[in-house]
Amino acid sequence: MSETFRLGAVLALAGGFLDAYSYSVRGGVFANAETGNMVLLGIHAMRGEWHTALTYLVPVAAFAAGIIVAECIKARFRDRGGIHWRQLSVLAELCILLVVAFLPQSLNMAANVSVSFVCAVQVESFRKVHGNAFATTMCTGNLRSGTERLYQFLRSGNPEQRRQAGQYYGIILCFILGAALGAWVSSLLAERAVLIACVLLLAAFLMMFWNMEDPCAEEAEGSREKTR
């Protein structure tokens, strides 16, 4: 279930929501986009503005820490019965965001660091949809892969490549819709808007108990059988 399109779509909604939230409410920062933070780190370091440079280094470090924590959760709980390790990752994200909802504007740095950490845990824990590499907190790689599959379909007419391209673009669309939702809710609820992201993550957590086959997976399997 953790690699189904429907779960990826929900997580992409949450990813887009968090980026819009951090930008709209927490000081104009894209907490998911560490590339931008690295660029700004270099710019301010070049100018000798070390204090400002440090403010961009901290979320980058938090993102790296999130990757490590996700791997630790995986290593510790992967082979244990009961709750799946990816569900534990989602629960950790949810609990952290609950705290972020009650941080005042004076603690925007702490809020953005927390969101960066959460996004790192998510992107490391959920990396595939039906065996293909996806990201649910950023879209550059998805755009590249989706366009590549589209080009391959136009050249070969292979329906499997068309399906994969549709999935990549579907995840991108969900990310954009999540960002739109995040901007709208942020204008209404300000700091508390992140609670909606908690609802999305709770939905993702519960969905992983649902072990039914994804229709897209069945369609993919049918396509593979035909090619055999």
N, C-alpha and C positions, 0 to 999 in steps of 0.2 A: 504493500500500500504506500510505502514511503517514496516510491518512484512513480506513482501514478500522476497523470496530467492534472487531475482535479486537485490533488494536494499541492502540486507545484503552483497551480493557479492561485490558491488561497495564500500560500506563502509569498508569492509575487505581489499580491494585493497588500500584504503586510509590509513587504519591503518598500514598495512605492509610497505607502502611507508614512512610514518612518522617515524617509528622505524629505518628504514635503513637510512633515511635522518639525524636524530639526531646522529646516530652512525658514519656515514661517514663524515658528515660536521661539526657537532657541538660538537666535543671533545670526541667521543667514548662513548656516553651515550645512553642507551635505554630509551627514554623518556616515553614509554608505560609501562615499566616493573618496577613498584614501589617495587616489592618484592626484586629485585636486589639492588635498592637504599636503602631499609631498612637494608639489609645485610651489605652493605658497610658503612652505618651510624653506625651500631653496632660495626663493625671492627675498624673504625677510632676513635670512642668514647672510645673503650677499650684501644687503644694506647695513648689516651690523645690528639689526633689530632683534637681538637674541631673545628678549622676553616674549615678543610676538611670535617668533619662530618656535619657541617652546610650546605655545598654545596649539600649534599644528602638529608638533611631534607627539604630544600626549595621546590624541585619538588614534594616531597611527600605531603607537605602542599598544593601545587598548585593543585595536583590531587584531594585532599579532597575538596578544594574550588570549583573545577569544578563540582563535584557531587552535592554540595549545590546549585550552580547556575542553573544546569539543573533541579533540583527539584523546584526551585523558578520559572523558566520559565514555567514548567508544571503546578504549582499551580495557576499562574497568568493568563495563556492563554488557559488552557485546555478546558474550557467551553465557550470560545468566538468563534464567527463565523469567517469566512474568513480564513486566513492563519493558518495552523496547528502549534501547539506549537513545534513539532519536526522539522518543517521547520525553525522555528526561531532559534532553537539550531544549526542547520546546518549553517545558515547564520552567527551566532555568531562565529562558528569555522572558517568559511571562512574568515571573516574579520580579525580575530586574526592572521591567517596564512599569510595573505597578508602583515601584518606588519612584521612578522618574516622573510619574504623573503628579507627584506631590512635592517636587523640587521647585523652589521659587526661581525667579529670573536671575537672582544673584548667584545661583549655582548652575548657570547654563553650561559651563565647562564640564561639570560633573555629569550633567544630563547628556551632553553630546558624547562624552567618553563612554557612558553606559550604553547609549544607542549604538555606537561603533562596535562595542564589545558584543552586543546582542546580534548585530548583523553578521559579525564574523562567525559566531557560533552557528548561525543559521546557514550561511553559505558553505561552511565546512561540513555540516551535518547532512545537508540535502544538496547533492551535487549532480544527480541524474534524474531524467524522466525517461522511462522505458529504455534504459541503458545508454542514453545520450547525455553528454555533459551539458548541464544547464546551470544558471545562476539565478537566484530569486531576489537578490538585493542590488543587482546592477545589471545593465542590459547590453553593454558594448559587445561582450562575447556572444550573447544570444543573437544580436543583430548580425554579427559576422557569420555565425554558424547557420542561421536561418537563411541568409542570402546565399551562402554557399550551397545549401541543399536546394534552394529554389533554382539556382543556375544549373545544378546537376539534373534536376527534374526536367528543365526546359531542353536540355541536351539529350537526355536518355528516355524521357517519358516514364520513368520508373515511379509508380504510385507510392512506394515506400518513402522515396525522397520528398515527394509532395506532402505526404503526411507529416514527416519530420519538420519540414519547413513551416507547415501550418502550426505545429506545436510550438516551435520557437517564437513565431510571430504572435501566437496566442498568449504566451508567457509575457512577452513585451507589452501587449495590449493590457493585460491584467496589471502589470506594473504601473502603466500610465493611469489606468482607472484608479488604482490605489493612491497614486500621487494626487489625483484630482479630488478623491474623497478626503485625503489627508489635509489638503489645503482648505477645503470647505469646512470640515469639522474643526480644524484649528482656528478658523475665524469665529467659530461659535463658542468653543470650549477652552481655547488657549492651552495652558499647560496640561489640563485634564484630557485633551483630545487623544493622547496616546493610549487612553483606556480602550479606545476602539481597536487599536492594534492588538491589545490584549485579548479582546473578543475574537479576533481573527486567529490568533495563535491558539486560543482555547478550542476553536473549531478544528484547527489542524490537529491538535492533540487528540481530540475525540475521533476524528476521521481515521486515525491510524489503528483504531480498534475494529474498523470496518474492513473486513478481509475479502470483500467481494472483488471480483475481477473488474478491472477498468475496461469499459467498452473500447477505448482506443487500443488497449493491449490486445484485446481479442481480435480487433481489426488487423493489427500488426501481425499477429500470429497467423491469421488467415492469409495475409499477403505473402508471408514467408513460405507457407505450405504450398501456395500456388507456384512460387518460383522453383520449388523442388520438383 
